[in-house]
Amino acid sequence: MGKLIGKKAIITGAAGGIGQAIAEKFSNEGADVALLDMNIDQAKHNASKLIAEGKIAIADHINLLEEDSIKDTFSRLKESFGLAHILVNSAAIADGGLLEELSTAQWDKMIGVNLRGSFLCCREVIPSMKRNRWGRIINIASEVAHRGHPGLSHYAASKAAVIAMTKCLSLELVEDNIRANVLSPGPTDTSMISGLDEETLSNLLTDLMPIGRLAQPNEIASAALYLASDDADFCVGMTLNINGGTHRL
Ligand SMILES: NC(=O)c1ccc[n+]([C@@H]2O[C@H](COP(=O)([O-])OP(=O)(O)OC[C@H]3O[C@@H](n4cnc5c(N)ncnc54)[C@H](O)[C@@H]3O)[C@@H](O)[C@H]2O)c1
């Protein structure tokens, strides 16, 4: 307990399964948390549960497809929340489609939310982290970025690019006592995969998951806590794979 006392953490996608679990985990470890999402009602609901427990939590709207929305949100946060120590880029979209059938709009939206959105949020928090002389950036990728999978070229490409971006960023920031790393989960029990029918899910578990089950969001959050804490001071531009054995690097 108490690994993040005195820290202010911003979590995008905090209306979603993994983002919410990370917000709760960080809050339980003493961080003040800002829950950002385009689904503001759910983000507010998640924040209110923490506030009811006496924690400091706020929720705000962000649309990662709109640079102005991102700038406005981070500038509001600087006033109402303070200088960020930790950023987790958990917000993302996923959908399927063979590359030869993907529309350009589908491709652009995927890259726009998952890669460009993460880039813009990173850019917003760096000045605060430099002023704090301490920072942690955790970008969320996916095991698909390493393994590949038919029908997910746009999603996998966006996540592979997030990994490459984070490696470069980690080197740009290392002397400022800011660590940037990637958390790369395997299939996790959230709304992102809840649309799968039983047969697809069963095939996924049989074909892909040596561990025989999905991850729970709390397990991904525990890995995020490690990367957010002082314990991860020696981690620079690494990817922490937490995937039940879908692939082994
Ligand atoms: N669930 C999985 O199986 C799985 C596996 C590997 C990686 N991941 C990654 O983990 C992260 C969290 O995923 P999750 O499972 O919690 O998904 P989720 O769908 O439950 O949550 C994603 C959140 O992102 C938000 N979002 C989407 N587009 C947005 C936009 N334009 N602006 C602002 N917010 C937006 C959604 O409203 C949602 O609350 C994602 O980066 C995802 O790619 C998930």
The ligand as an SDF file (V2000), in Angstrom:
LIG
                    3D

 44 48  0  0  0  0  0  0  0  0999 V2000
   -9.2880   -5.9760  -23.5820 N   0  0  0  0  0  0  0  0  0  0  0  0
   -8.3440   -6.6090  -24.2560 C   0  0  0  0  0  0  0  0  0  0  0  0
   -8.4450   -7.7920  -24.5730 O   0  0  0  0  0  0  0  0  0  0  0  0
   -7.0720   -5.8830  -24.6090 C   0  0  0  0  0  0  0  0  0  0  0  0
   -5.9830   -6.6520  -25.0590 C   0  0  0  0  0  0  0  0  0  0  0  0
   -4.7890   -5.9960  -25.3900 C   0  0  0  0  0  0  0  0  0  0  0  0
   -4.6940   -4.6260  -25.2670 C   0  0  0  0  0  0  0  0  0  0  0  0
   -5.7810   -3.9190  -24.8210 N   0  0  0  0  0  0  0  0  0  0  0  0
   -5.6140   -2.4830  -24.7220 C   0  0  0  0  0  0  0  0  0  0  0  0
   -5.8870   -2.0820  -23.3910 O   0  0  0  0  0  0  0  0  0  0  0  0
   -6.4010   -0.7490  -23.3870 C   0  0  0  0  0  0  0  0  0  0  0  0
   -7.6980   -0.6750  -22.6170 C   0  0  0  0  0  0  0  0  0  0  0  0
   -8.6540   -1.4930  -23.2640 O   0  0  0  0  0  0  0  0  0  0  0  0
   -9.9890   -1.9940  -22.5330 P   0  0  0  0  0  0  0  0  0  0  0  0
  -10.0000   -3.4590  -22.6680 O   0  0  0  0  0  0  0  0  0  0  0  0
  -10.1120   -1.3500  -21.2130 O   0  0  0  0  0  0  0  0  0  0  0  0
  -11.0610   -1.4220  -23.5710 O   0  0  0  0  0  0  0  0  0  0  0  0
  -12.4240   -0.6620  -23.3100 P   0  0  0  0  0  0  0  0  0  0  0  0
  -13.1150   -0.6530  -24.6170 O   0  0  0  0  0  0  0  0  0  0  0  0
  -13.1250   -1.2450  -22.1310 O   0  0  0  0  0  0  0  0  0  0  0  0
  -11.9380    0.8090  -22.9350 O   0  0  0  0  0  0  0  0  0  0  0  0
  -11.4410    1.7080  -23.9060 C   0  0  0  0  0  0  0  0  0  0  0  0
  -11.8920    3.0920  -23.5210 C   0  0  0  0  0  0  0  0  0  0  0  0
  -11.3680    4.0180  -24.4880 O   0  0  0  0  0  0  0  0  0  0  0  0
  -12.3470    5.0190  -24.6970 C   0  0  0  0  0  0  0  0  0  0  0  0
  -12.1610    5.6630  -26.0020 N   0  0  0  0  0  0  0  0  0  0  0  0
  -12.2900    5.1030  -27.2240 C   0  0  0  0  0  0  0  0  0  0  0  0
  -12.1240    6.0220  -28.1790 N   0  0  0  0  0  0  0  0  0  0  0  0
  -11.8710    7.2010  -27.5450 C   0  0  0  0  0  0  0  0  0  0  0  0
  -11.6210    8.5290  -27.9880 C   0  0  0  0  0  0  0  0  0  0  0  0
  -11.6220    8.8540  -29.2990 N   0  0  0  0  0  0  0  0  0  0  0  0
  -11.4020    9.4940  -27.0680 N   0  0  0  0  0  0  0  0  0  0  0  0
  -11.4360    9.1920  -25.7500 C   0  0  0  0  0  0  0  0  0  0  0  0
  -11.6800    7.9580  -25.2660 N   0  0  0  0  0  0  0  0  0  0  0  0
  -11.9030    6.9720  -26.1580 C   0  0  0  0  0  0  0  0  0  0  0  0
  -13.6740    4.2720  -24.6560 C   0  0  0  0  0  0  0  0  0  0  0  0
  -14.7550    5.1530  -24.3880 O   0  0  0  0  0  0  0  0  0  0  0  0
  -13.4200    3.2650  -23.5410 C   0  0  0  0  0  0  0  0  0  0  0  0
  -13.8920    3.7260  -22.2950 O   0  0  0  0  0  0  0  0  0  0  0  0
   -6.5330   -0.3550  -24.8700 C   0  0  0  0  0  0  0  0  0  0  0  0
   -5.3970    0.3880  -25.2280 O   0  0  0  0  0  0  0  0  0  0  0  0
   -6.5580   -1.6870  -25.5760 C   0  0  0  0  0  0  0  0  0  0  0  0
   -6.1270   -1.5690  -26.9170 O   0  0  0  0  0  0  0  0  0  0  0  0
   -6.9510   -4.5050  -24.4890 C   0  0  0  0  0  0  0  0  0  0  0  0
  1  2  1  0
  2  3  2  0
  2  4  1  0
  4  5  1  0
  4 44  2  0
  5  6  2  0
  6  7  1  0
  7  8  2  0
  8  9  1  0
  8 44  1  0
  9 10  1  0
  9 42  1  0
 10 11  1  0
 11 12  1  0
 11 40  1  0
 12 13  1  0
 13 14  1  0
 14 15  2  0
 14 16  1  0
 14 17  1  0
 17 18  1  0
 18 19  2  0
 18 20  1  0
 18 21  1  0
 21 22  1  0
 22 23  1  0
 23 24  1  0
 23 38  1  0
 24 25  1  0
 25 26  1  0
 25 36  1  0
 26 27  1  0
 26 35  1  0
 27 28  2  0
 28 29  1  0
 29 30  1  0
 29 35  2  0
 30 31  1  0
 30 32  2  0
 32 33  1  0
 33 34  2  0
 34 35  1  0
 36 37  1  0
 36 38  1  0
 38 39  1  0
 40 41  1  0
 40 42  1  0
 42 43  1  0
M  CHG  2   8   1  16  -1
M  END
$$$$
